[in-house]
Amino acid sequence: MKYVSPTTDDRPLWDLLFSPLAYPAVTAADELGVFDALAEAPATLQELAERKALSRRAVHALLPLLASTGLLVQRDGRYHLTETARNFLVRESSFYWGPVFMLGRQVPLTHDAVLKALRKPESAARWDQLDPENPTSAWSEGQIAPEIARALAAFMHANCLPAAMVAARCAG
């Protein structure tokens, strides 16, 4: 059999393959304050592990993984935030994505969840596990539980603010 080179790069497929590892790494790093710590001062693997009281071995796996996603960059052995991380992963930022991650931890997207949603959307609704009422109907009727409303509003704010700012500039 003679092989012919593919006509495109397979990087998007490798990115997909590793994304199930990257997303939980980002959400765990967010929850542990890794991005905030690096915003205060870039650090080596050892320095960050000590500063945050984390496993050095785990940090040795985490920081290169985060760098491979483009959220960190390594210079002279120290890890620095990229502009993307500084804009969206530091808690003090107006564009902090923490609420998106929080909701994602409550309603995780997994292979099984996607299959269930595609096969039987009504039975796969994860919202029923968070609140006995359908949040879409409850939201539009003004009957949603306050804690769910806060979480959804924070999610929408974090998820939509940058795009809303661009849309507002373009409309003027």
Disulfide bonds with the S-S distance in Angstrom:
none
